[in-house]
Amino acid sequence: MGSYRVLAVDDSLLMRRKVQKTLRDTEFEVIATAANGQEAVERFEEHRPDLVLLDVVMPRLDGPGALKQIMELDPQARVIMISSLGTEETVSECLERGALRFLQKPFTDDLLLNTLRSVLPA
């Protein structure tokens, strides 16, 4: 079903599963997941997904660090940051580095889908 390929990055297995479950039977398909920022960059390079859902607080390489590397690989990358700790400073930093949206945890299925749809090419 999915026509948009999504990379879901979160150090919480529960959150990765929630995203996969939410996107099932929609126009989005989770083609890869990662549990830390280092894996996120590797998976991005390997799969070149249409969209990236990227957690902010993670081990090995945090979200802002992974975002920077992903944007260096592809300045057109469509990245949505996700965090339960959305301080204004972090939000601003990520948006300045190229993230398109910032999603606050916990979020509803509808909010996730609407946020993904809001960053699709027209």
C-alpha positions in Angstrom: 0.0 0.0 0.0 2.6 2.5 1.1 4.0 4.8 -1.6 6.1 7.0 0.7 9.1 5.2 2.3 9.7 6.1 6.0 12.7 5.6 8.2 11.6 5.5 11.9 14.3 6.4 14.4 13.8 6.1 18.2 15.7 4.4 21.0 12.4 3.0 22.3 11.4 -0.2 20.6 7.8 0.5 21.8 7.8 3.9 19.9 9.2 2.3 16.7 6.5 -0.4 16.9 3.8 2.3 17.5 4.9 4.2 14.4 4.9 1.0 12.3 1.5 0.1 13.5 0.1 3.6 12.9 1.5 3.7 9.4 0.2 0.3 8.4 -2.4 0.4 5.7 -1.7 4.1 4.9 0.2 5.7 2.1 3.3 5.5 4.3 5.5 2.4 4.7 8.2 2.0 7.4 11.1 0.5 5.3 13.7 0.7 8.0 14.1 1.5 11.7 17.1 2.6 13.8 17.7 2.7 17.6 20.3 5.5 17.7 21.6 8.4 15.6 24.5 6.5 14.2 22.2 3.7 12.9 19.9 6.4 11.6 22.6 7.9 9.3 23.6 4.5 8.1 20.0 3.4 7.3 19.4 6.8 5.6 22.4 6.3 3.4 21.4 2.7 2.6 17.7 3.2 1.9 17.3 6.9 1.0 13.8 7.1 2.4 11.2 9.8 1.4 10.7 10.8 5.1 12.6 10.4 8.4 11.0 10.4 11.8 13.9 11.2 14.1 13.9 11.1 17.9 15.9 13.9 19.6 17.3 12.1 22.7 19.2 8.9 21.7 22.5 7.1 22.6 25.6 7.1 20.5 24.6 10.1 18.4 21.6 12.3 19.3 18.9 13.5 17.0 20.3 16.9 16.2 23.7 15.3 15.4 22.1 12.7 13.2 20.0 15.4 11.5 23.1 17.4 10.6 24.7 14.3 9.0 21.5 13.4 7.1 21.2 16.9 5.8 24.8 16.8 4.6 24.1 13.5 2.7 20.9 14.9 1.2 20.0 18.6 1.7 16.5 17.7 0.4 15.8 15.1 3.1 12.4 15.4 4.7 13.0 15.0 8.4 10.4 15.3 11.3 11.9 15.5 14.8 10.1 13.7 17.6 10.7 14.4 21.3 9.1 14.3 24.7 11.6 17.0 25.7 10.9 19.7 23.2 12.7 22.7 24.6 12.4 25.8 22.5 16.2 25.8 22.0 16.3 22.2 20.7 13.2 22.8 18.4 14.9 26.0 17.0 18.2 24.2 16.5 16.6 21.3 14.6 14.5 23.6 12.4 17.5 25.7 11.6 19.4 22.5 10.6 16.7 21.5 8.2 14.0 19.6 10.0 10.6 20.4 8.6 8.5 19.8 11.7 8.7 19.0 15.4 6.3 16.5 16.9 5.9 16.4 20.7 5.5 13.0 22.4 3.1 11.5 23.2 1.2 12.1 20.0 -2.0 10.6 18.5 -2.1 8.5 15.4 -4.0 11.3 13.6 -1.4 13.9 14.5 1.4 11.6 13.3 -0.3 11.0 9.9 -1.3 14.7 9.5 2.3 15.8 10.3 3.8 13.3 7.8 1.2 14.4 5.1 2.1 18.1 5.8 5.7 17.7 4.6 5.0 15.8 1.4 5.8 17.4 -1.9 2.8 19.1 -3.4 
